[in-house]
Amino acid sequence: MQTQEIEELAEIGESHSIRFYLGPMAKIIFSLAIIWSIFQIYVSSFGIMEAIKSRAWFFGFLTIMIFLLIPATKKAGQPRKLPTIWDWVCITASIASVGFLLLNYDGYAQTGLHIPLDFWFGGLGILVAFEAARRAAGNVMTGLAAIFLAYNFLGKYIPGVFGHSGLSFERVIDTMWWGTQGIFGVVIGVAATYIYLFILFGAFLRKSGFIDFINDLALAIAGRSAGGPAKVAVIGSGFMGMINGSGVANAAAVGTVTIPLMKKAGFKSHFAGAVEAVAGTGGVIAPPIMGAASFVMAEFLGIPYRTIMLAAAIPAILYFFMCFMSVHFEAKKMGIKGLPKEKLPNIINVLKTRGHLIIPVIVIVALLISGVTPLYAAVWSMISTVVVSWFKKETRMGLKEIAAALEEGAKGVLTVGAACTIVGIIIGTISVTSLGLTLGNNIIALAGNNLYIVAILTMLICIVLGMGVPVTASYIITATISAPLLAEMGVPLLVAHMFAFFFAALSDITPPVALSAMVASGIAKAPFFKVAFTAVRLGIIGFLIPYFFLLNPSLLFAGGSTLESIVAGLFGAVGVVALSAGLSNWFLTKLNIIQRLLLTAGGLAMIYPGIYTDLIGIAVLVGVFLWQKADMAILAKKQLDVDSISS
């Protein structure tokens, strides 16, 4: 996979290629993208529009852009002057279905009665949603939604507890198109507001030169230490994750720089790809701008977004620290040193020339913490990005760069927007058929009211649904089914949703699909499965932490005092050192099997919040440290004796 293809992949988040146009059509699409971005900024922040109408406008812009930019087949082919005939048919169907809804919704809302054309245009709109999702969100996501849609009609033919009386064509269309439980539900509302504006904010930061600044800063900070290039990947992806929230885009944007550096430094290609995949995926759980699913979570729970940010803080830090320490121990084991000083940027020069670009990130964090709505925070942060860029001539954004950012934002929302649209079909089906309640009751019955078994089943559902399904869709489906089960068993609702969110995010590195690992393996030119399984090892903490905060919510600032949460985080960080050493088979020197088992167990003990487990973990870590120190002293003495005899 070539660099250009990787960059295209980062823009839309999937394995589809964006089509390129020549001539007037290119200018028309460019103008349409800018108009769409300005419209979404206005409606999301300053304008007033009925929810279902604003979502319908979003759906119309989204589907038209998808039909123009993402071809019906995977190969984009040569640049074109005009869309295909099928594209024009789809665009016409989109305009007709959305236009009919906008013109006739008020009449339906007043009377509550439908005319026959309502159902035919609604059915057409659903077909448009499926075709758009097939192109942008992939066959797996679309196929899953098709199964749920069919379940509405075929339930009467299904025996047992999952059967139902079956729904009429009119009932399904009313739910999926004309109501707020289907396509135009909360999920597409989040995509049209929070997700769109934060993707735009990321586009503005990129056009200001923020990515170059982050890469140079990470090189200056960690480039000289053992395994420096790999640590740069972790730091760079961590910073990128603060403003991106997409594991695939992080892996693509940062990986094109860091993976070649890691390979050149001496890391094996599959390890280099795995580091970037893990670090990139961490962006989905890294505040302040986490994955799109985090905004959906805030809407589902009806809580301020800053509460979600705070809850994710300690787990995100532990996740990145685990990746960082795993890189460190791997580098020590392989004898890989850092980059020469002369090949690294000077941190003072980096801060002098581009340090001002960090101000918009500080602005958005401050605004989100202060309680300002995420929408206003995103708008003012975009404005601050433009203003701050003018501090230095080399970063100054003119009209050309602003227009390019608006266009990039419109293109960047296509995949997640399509996924949020089609997942409305799934949510609508779960609601109207009571499938969620039925499935939930059966899971509880299967688990025998055992919290651990319910948690494991929830994890498996997330991982299975994450096979080729975008993180947001995976979280929404799992949270709809499983989070209420965990809550019913006494787990705080925020903790239950964070549990589902974490495993949905980690689907990006979980075989057999693992989109972030797929991108990273393409850049590293390494076998995909080798990259994916190595990524699971490096990111193992992400699979463990949800069970720990499920049992003790203090890691999420959701139980106990703030001091208890901070202490739990500090001990967790020490535990990460022990765990990563045990899994890497290196601490001060190579570990024997007993030392390895002790460090792994001690690390897990410290990550789990609790005074006794923390003390046991510390004792184990100190014990192994002294054990290895003694072994090293004995080896040094033996070597000294050999040298003495030789001399």
N, C-alpha and C positions, 0 to 999 in steps of 0.2 A: 504494500500500500504506500503510495507516494505522499509527500508532504502536503501537496495541494488537496488530495483527496481527504487527508486527515483534517485539514482546515474546514473543508466543506462539511465533514461529519460533525465537527464541533458546532457548526452553525445550526444544524437542525436536530442534532442529538441521536440520529439513527443512521442506518446503513443506506439510506436513499440519497441520491445525488441531486443537487439543485440544478435546474435547467438554466442555461444562459441564452439570452436573446441578443440579437443584433438589430440596429436601426431604431425606428420609432417605438417599437414595443418595449424595448429596454427602458426608454424614458417614461413610458406610460406606467410600467410596473414600479419604477423608482418613485414616481409621483404618487401612485396609489399607496405605496408603503409609507411615505411621509404623511399623507393625509390620514391614514389609519392611525399612525402613532399619535399625531396631534389630536385626533378625535378621542382616542382612549385617554390621553392625558386630561383633556377637558372634561369628559364624562366622569372619570374616576376621581377627580379632585374638585373642580369648580362647578361643573354642570349639574343639572337636575334632570333625571330621566327615570321613568318607571323601570324597575329592575328587569322584567322580562323583555322589555323593548331594548334596553341597552345591551342585554345579552344576545338578543337577536341580531342587532347591528354587528356585534363582535363576531357572531357566528357567520354572518354574511361576508364580512371582510376576510375572516380566517379561511373559509372554504374557497373563496375566489382566489386568494393568494396561493393556496395549496394547489389548486387546479392549474394556475399559471406557472408555478415554480417547481412543483414536484411531479415528474412524469408518471404516467399510469404504470409503466414498467420500471424496473430498478435502474436500468441504464439510461442516463440522460441523453447520450448520443452527442451529435454535433450541435453547436449553437444554432438556434432557429430564429426565423424572422417573425413567425406567428405560432400560436398554440395549435394543437391538433384539433380535428373535428370533434373528437370525444371530449377534449378539454372544453370546447365551446358549448357542447351539450350540457356538461356538468355545471359550467358557469351560469348558463341560462336557467337550469333547474334550481340552482342556489338563489339567484335573484328572484325567481318566481315564487319559491316557497317562503323565503324570508319577507319579500315584499307583500305577499298575501297576508302573512301573519301581522305585519306592522299596520296594514290598512284595516284589518278586520278584528284585531284583538280587543279594541275598546267595546265594540258591539257585543262580542262574546262575554267580556267581563261584566257588562251591565245586565245581560239577560241570563247568562249561564247556559244558553242554548246554542247548539251547533247547527250549521247548515251542511248539506252533503259535501260541498266543496271544501269545507274545513278539513275533513278527513282525507280527501284525496291530496290536497296540498300538504297536509301534515305527513302523509305517507311519503310523498316526494321529498320532503325535507329530511326525513329519517334516512332515506336512500342516499341523499347527498352527504349526510353525516358519515355513513358507512364508507362511501367511496373516498371521502377526504381522510378518514382515519386509516383506511387501507394504505393510502399513499404515504401519509406522514407518520403514523404511529405504528405501522407494521401489521403483518397478517395475524400474528399471535393475538394482539390486543383486539383486532377487529373480529377475529374468529370467536374469541371468548364472549364478546358482546353479542355476536349473532346467536350463540348458544343460549344466552340469557333471554334474548328477544324471542327466540323460538319457544322457550320454556313457558312464556305467557300463553301461547296458543295450545301447546302440546301437553300441558300439565295433566289434563284429564285422561291421557293415555298412559301416564306413569303410575305404576302400582306403589303401594306402601305410603310411608309418611311424607314423601316428597311430591306426591300427586296432589292436584287441586282441580277444581271444577272447570278450569279453562276460562280464558277471557276473550271477549269479542274484539273484532278489529277496531271498532269505534272506541272501546274502553282503552285499548292499548295506545291508539293514536292520541287520545285525549290526555293520557298520563305522560307519554313520552314527548309530545310536541307542544301541547297547549297549556300544560301545567308547569309547576316549578319542582316536580319530583323527578323529571326526566332530563332531557337534553339541556333545558334552560334552568337547571337547578343550581344549587349553591356552588357546585364544583366549577361549572363554566363561569359563574359569577366571580369566583376567586381568580380564575385564569384571566378574565377580562379586566381585572383591577390590579390586585397585588402582584400577580405573576408578571403581567405585561409591563407594569411600571418598573419593577425591579430588574427585569431583563433589559429594559431601556437604560436604566441606571448603569448596569454593567457595560452596555455598549458605549455609553458616554465615557466611562472610565477608560475603556480600551482605546478609544479614539484620542484620548488625552495623553496616551503613552504610559498608562498605569502598569500594563503588563511588563514592559521593558524595565520600568522602575523596580517592580517587585523581583524580577529575575536578577537584576544587578544587585539589589539589596541582599537577596538570599545568597548570592555568590560571595558578596563581601563579608557576610556574617559567618557562613559555614564552609566556604570553599576550601579553606586551608586545613580543616580538621580531618580526621580519619574518615575516609569515604565521603569526602566533601560534596562531590556532585550529587550523590544520592540524598544527602541531607538537604541540599539545595532544592531537590525535587519535593521533599516533604514540606519545607518552609514555604517554597513558592506556591505549591498547591494549597497550603493552608491559608495563605493570604488571598489567593484567587478565590478560594471557597467562601471567604468572607463577603465577596461581592458577586459571586456567580451562582452557587447553589446547584451546579450540575456536575456530576461525576464524570460523565463522558466529555463534556466541554473542557473541564479542568485537565483531564488526562491528555487531551489533544493539544490544548493551548500551551501547557507547560512542558508536556512530554517531548514535543519536537525539539526543545532546547536541552532538557535535562537527560533524556535517555541516551542520546549520542555521547554526552559528557560522561555518564556513568559507565558506558561500555568502554570508552577510551581510557577511563581510570583503572579498569581491570575487572569490573563487575561482569558476571555472566549476563548474556542478553535477556534470558528469562527472568532473572532477578531484577534487572533494571526495569523491565516492563512491569513486573509485579509491584515494585516500589511506587511507580507512578500511578498504577491503577488504584492501589490502596490510598495513596495520598490524595488522588483526584476524587475518589469516592467520599473521602472525609469532608469534602466541600459541601456535601448534601446535609451533613449534620452539624456544620460549623456556623455558629452565629457570627455576625448579626443577620446575614441574608442566607438562610438555609435553603434546602430544596423547596420546590413549589408545594410539596405536601405539608410543610410546616404552616403555610398560610391557610391551607384547607383545615388543618388541625385547629388553628385558632378560631376559625369560623364554626367548626363543628362543636367545639367546647364553649364558645361564647366568652372567651377570655382574652385579655390584651396579648398582643404578639410578644411583648417584652417578657411575659411569663414563660412563653415557649423558649425564647432566647436563653433565659436564665436556667431553665431546666436542662437545656442541652449543653451548657457551658462545660461542666466537669466531665461528662462523658466524651465530649469532643476533644478536650485537652488530653485526656488519657489515651484516646484513640491515636491522635497524632504523635504523642510522646512515645507510644508503643512502637509506632512505625519508625520514629527517629532512633530509638534505642536499638531496635532490631538491625537497622542499617549500621549503627555504630559497631555492634558486636560482630556483624558479618564482615565489616571492613577490617576489624582487628584480627579476626580469624584468618582472613585472606591476605593480610599484610598490605592492604590498600591505603595509601596515604592521600592527603589532600592535594589540591592543585598548587602549583608554584605561585608565590606571591605576585610575581610579575605578570601572571596571566589573569589576575583577578582585579576587578574594579576596586577603587579606593572608596571606602564607605563614606568618607567626608565629602568626596567629590559627588558621589551618588546622591547624598542628602542635599548638597548645595544645588545641584542641577535639577533634581526632580523630587526632592523631599516634600515640596509643597503639594504634590499630588495625593498625599495621604490625607489631606484636610477633608475632602468630601466623605471619606470613610469615617473619620472622626465625627463629622457633622451628622451622618446618618445614625451612627451608634448613639450619639448624645440625644438626638431627637427621639429615637425609639425608646431609649431608657426613660426619657422625660415623660413619656405617655402620649406623645403626639401620634396620631394614627399613621400606620405604615404608608398609606397613600400620600399624605402630605409630606412625610419624611422623604419618600422617594422623589417627589417633585422638587422639593427644595434642595435635595442633594444633587439632582441633575443640574439645577441652576448653579449651585456652588461649584460643580465640576467645571462648568464653562468659565465661571468667574476666576477660579483658581488657576485654570490653564493659562490665563493671561498674565500670570505673575512672571513667566519666563517666555522668551520668544520661541524657543525650540518646542514648547508644549502648547503653544497658543492654538486654540480651536476657533476657526473661522466658520463662515456659513457652510462651506463645503464639508467640513468635519462634522458639524452639527447635523446636516442633512444625511450624511453617511451613517451617523449613529442612529438616527430615526429609522433609516432603512434597515440597518442591522438588527435593531430591536424587533421590527416587524417580522423579519425572517427568522429570528431566534425563537419566536413564540410558536411557530408552526407545529412542531411535534408535540409539545406539552399542551398546546391549545386543542389539537385534535384528540389527544388522549383524554383530556378533561371533558370534551364534548361527548365522546362515545362512552365514557364511563358513566355518563348520566343514564344511559340505557340500562346498565347493570344495576345502578342504585335504584332506578325506577322499578325494575323487576323485583328486586329484593323487597321493596316497600309494598308494591301492589299485590304480590303473591304471598307475602309473609314468609318468604324463603329464609330470610335471616333468622327469624324466630325459630323456624323449624330446624334449621341447621344448628343453631346455637343450642337448642334443647338436646339434640342428639349428640353433640360434642360433649356436653356436660354428662349425659348418660354414659357415653363411652369412657369418659375420664373418671367416672365415679366420684364427681365433685372434688377431684384432686387438683389443686392449683398447679402443681408442677406438670402434670400431664396435659392440662389445658394450655399451659404456656408452651410446651413442646409442640403441641398440635398447631397452635397459633404461629409459631416459628416456621413450621413446615408449610403451612398454607402460604405464608409470606414468600418463602423461598420458591415454592412451586409457581405461584402467581407472578413472581419476579422474573421468570424465565422468558425474557423477550418483551416483558410488559414494562412500560415506564414506571419509575419509582412512585410517582404521584398516584397513578392508577392502582398499583399494587397496594399502596398504603390505604387508599380509600376503600377498596373492596375488603381488605383484611380488617380494617378498623370497624367497618360497618357490621361485619359478622362477629369478630372476635373480641374487640374492645368491650362491648357490653357484657360478654361472658366473664371476662376478667373482673370487670367492675362489680358484677353480681356476686363474685366470690370475695368481695371485700377490698379489691385493689382500687386505689384512687383513680378516678377517670383519666386524669392527666398522665399518670404512670402507665395505665393500660394503653393509651394512644401512643405514648412514646415507645412502648414496647413494640407495637406494630410498626411504627415509623422507622425504628432502627433496622429491623430485619428487612423492611421494604427497601431501604437505602442500600443495605449490604447485598442485595440481589445483584448489584452492579459488578460485584467481584465473585459471585457464587456460580460455579459451573452448574449446568453445561452451557448457559448462554453468556452471562457476565459481560455486559456491554463495555464497561470501562477496561476490563482486561483484554477485550477484543481489540479495542482501539490501541491500547499500549502494546499489545503483541504485534500489531501491524507496524508500529513505529520501530519497535525493537527488532523486528524480523526474527521473532522467536515463536516456538510452538505455542498455540493458544492455550491448550490445557495445562502445559507446564507453567505458563504465566499465571493462569487462573488459580491453580492449586497452591502455588507459592504465595499468591496474593492472599489466599485464605489463611495461610500460616502467619503472614505478616500482620494481617488485620484481625487475628483471632480475638483480640480484646473486644472488638465490636460485637462479636457473637456471644461474649460472656457477660458484658456489662448489663445488658437488659435484664438478665436473670438476677443480678445483684441488686439493681434498683427496683426490681419487682418485689423483692423481699425486704429491702430497706430503702425507702424513697429519699433518704437524705442526700443521695448522690444527685438528685434532681432538685434540691432545695424544696422538696415537697413534703418533708417530714422532719420534725425536730427543729432545732435552732439553726441560724446561719452559721454559727461557729462550728456546730457538729458537721454541717455539710462541708465546710472548708477543711476541717481536720480529716474527714473521710476522703476528700480529694487529695490531700497531701500524702496520706498513707497509701492511697490508690496509686499515686505516682511512683512511690518507692516500690510498691508491688509490681508495677509495670516493668521496672528495671529488672527485678528478679525473674519475672515471667519471660521477658524477652531474652534474657541471658539463658534461661533454661531451654527455651525453644531454639535458640541459635547455637546451643552447645558451646558457649564461650562466656567466660566472665573475666577474671584476670588472665586466665589461660584456658586451655581446653578442659571441659568438664568430664569427670567420669560419670557413669550411669547413676550412681547414688547422689552425687552432687546435682546432677541435672534434674532428677526427680524431686529432690529437696527444694531447689530454687523454683521449680514450676509450682509445686504445692504451696510454698511460702508466698509466692507472688499472688496466687489465687486467694490465699488467706487474707492478705493485706488489701486486696481490691474489694473484698466483701467488708462493708463497714461494720465494725464491732471491736471493742477494746481488746478482748481476748484473742481474736483472730489476728489483730494487728500486732500484738505482742509476740505471738507465735511466729508470725511472718518475719518480724524484725530479728528475732532470735535465730531463725533459720538463715537469713541473709548474712548476719554477722558471723554465724558459725561457718558457713561456706567460704566467706571472705577470709577468715583466719586459717581455715583448712588449706585453701589455695596459697595463701601467703607462706604457710609452713612448707608446703610442697615445693614452692618456688625457691625457698631458702635452701632446702635440701638439694635441689637440682643445681643451684648456684654453687653450693659447697662442693658437690661432686665434680662440677666442671672446673672449679678452682684446683681441686686435687689432681685432675687429669692434666691441667695446664702445668702444674708444678712438676709432675712426673716427666712430662714432655720436655720441659726446659732443663 
